[in-house]
Amino acid sequence: MEGLGWFLTIIIGGLAGWIAEQIMKSNMGIIMNIILGIAGALILNAILFAVMGGTFGGIIGQLIVAVVGACLLIWIGRLFRRKT
Protein backbone atom coordinates (compact mmCIF):
# COMPACT_ATOMS: atom_id res chain seq x y z
CA MET A 1 0.00 0.00 0.00
CA GLU A 2 1.48 3.19 -1.17
CA GLY A 3 2.60 5.70 1.44
CA LEU A 4 1.09 4.01 4.49
CA GLY A 5 2.97 2.87 7.58
CA TRP A 6 3.11 -0.76 8.71
CA PHE A 7 0.54 -0.33 11.47
CA LEU A 8 -1.98 1.40 9.20
CA THR A 9 -1.30 -1.18 6.48
CA ILE A 10 -2.20 -4.01 8.85
CA ILE A 11 -5.37 -2.20 10.01
CA ILE A 12 -6.53 -1.41 6.46
CA GLY A 13 -5.56 -4.92 5.28
CA GLY A 14 -7.61 -6.52 8.06
CA LEU A 15 -10.59 -4.27 7.40
CA ALA A 16 -10.38 -4.86 3.64
CA GLY A 17 -10.08 -8.61 4.14
CA TRP A 18 -13.10 -8.61 6.44
CA ILE A 19 -15.18 -6.56 3.95
CA ALA A 20 -14.13 -8.88 1.10
CA GLU A 21 -15.01 -11.87 3.28
CA GLN A 22 -18.50 -10.46 3.81
CA ILE A 23 -18.97 -9.62 0.12
CA MET A 24 -17.76 -13.01 -1.11
CA LYS A 25 -19.53 -14.91 1.70
CA SER A 26 -16.43 -16.81 2.76
CA ASN A 27 -15.34 -17.77 6.26
CA MET A 28 -11.75 -16.97 7.21
CA GLY A 29 -9.90 -15.88 10.31
CA ILE A 30 -8.43 -12.50 11.19
CA ILE A 31 -4.92 -13.47 10.07
CA MET A 32 -6.15 -14.61 6.66
CA ASN A 33 -8.21 -11.41 6.35
CA ILE A 34 -5.09 -9.32 6.97
CA ILE A 35 -3.05 -11.37 4.51
CA LEU A 36 -5.75 -11.21 1.82
CA GLY A 37 -6.25 -7.47 2.30
CA ILE A 38 -2.55 -6.66 2.07
CA ALA A 39 -1.87 -9.08 -0.80
CA GLY A 40 -4.95 -7.87 -2.68
CA ALA A 41 -3.82 -4.27 -2.32
CA LEU A 42 -0.30 -5.06 -3.50
CA ILE A 43 -1.49 -7.01 -6.54
CA LEU A 44 -4.18 -4.56 -7.62
CA ASN A 45 -1.90 -1.55 -7.02
CA ALA A 46 0.69 -3.17 -9.32
CA ILE A 47 -1.96 -3.83 -11.97
CA LEU A 48 -3.34 -0.28 -11.72
CA PHE A 49 0.14 1.20 -11.89
CA ALA A 50 0.98 -0.87 -15.00
CA VAL A 51 -2.28 -0.03 -16.77
CA MET A 52 -2.97 3.56 -15.69
CA GLY A 53 0.47 4.74 -14.60
CA GLY A 54 -0.80 5.43 -11.08
CA THR A 55 -3.05 4.22 -8.32
CA PHE A 56 -5.62 5.60 -5.93
CA GLY A 57 -4.11 7.59 -3.08
CA GLY A 58 -5.15 8.11 0.49
CA ILE A 59 -6.60 5.79 3.05
CA ILE A 60 -10.04 5.47 1.45
CA GLY A 61 -8.57 4.86 -2.01
CA GLN A 62 -6.25 2.18 -0.70
CA LEU A 63 -9.10 0.57 1.24
CA ILE A 64 -11.15 0.33 -1.95
CA VAL A 65 -8.20 -1.11 -3.88
CA ALA A 66 -7.52 -3.63 -1.09
CA VAL A 67 -11.16 -4.77 -0.94
CA VAL A 68 -11.37 -5.28 -4.71
CA GLY A 69 -8.00 -7.03 -4.74
CA ALA A 70 -8.98 -9.32 -1.85
CA CYS A 71 -12.26 -10.19 -3.59
CA LEU A 72 -10.27 -11.10 -6.71
CA LEU A 73 -7.95 -13.33 -4.68
CA ILE A 74 -10.90 -15.11 -3.03
CA TRP A 75 -12.50 -15.62 -6.45
CA ILE A 76 -9.25 -17.01 -7.92
CA GLY A 77 -8.84 -19.29 -4.90
CA ARG A 78 -12.33 -20.66 -5.43
CA LEU A 79 -11.57 -21.36 -9.09
CA PHE A 80 -8.53 -23.45 -8.19
CA ARG A 81 -10.32 -25.34 -5.41
CA ARG A 82 -13.17 -26.39 -7.74
CA LYS A 83 -10.78 -27.81 -10.35
CA THR A 84 -9.05 -30.20 -7.94
C-alpha positions, -999 to +999 in steps of 0.1 A: +000+000+000+015+032-012+026+057+014+011+040+045+030+029+076+031-008+087+005-003+115-020+014+092-013-012+065-022-040+089-054-022+100-065-014+065-056-049+053-076-065+081-106-043+074-104-049+036-101-086+041-131-086+064-152-066+039-141-089+011-150-119+033-185-105+038-190-096+001-178-130-011-195-149+017-164-168+028-153-178+063-118-170+072-099-159+103-084-125+112-049-135+101-062-146+067-082-114+064-051-093+070-030-114+045-058-112+018-063-075+023-026-067+021-019-091-008-049-079-027-038-043-023-003-051-035-015-070-065-042-046-076-019-016-070+007-032-093-020-038-120-033-003-117+001+012-119+010-009-150-023+000-168-030+036-157+005+047-146-008+054-111-030+042-083-056+056-059-041+076-031-052+081+005-066+058+030-100+055+014-086+049-020-063+022-007-091+006+012-112+003-019-082-011-039-075-036-011-112-048-009-114-053-047-080-070-047-090-093-018-123-102-036-103-111-067-080-133-047-109-151-030-125-156-064-093-170-079-088-193-049-123-207-054-116-214-091-085-235-082-103-253-054-132-264-077-108-278-103-091-302-079 
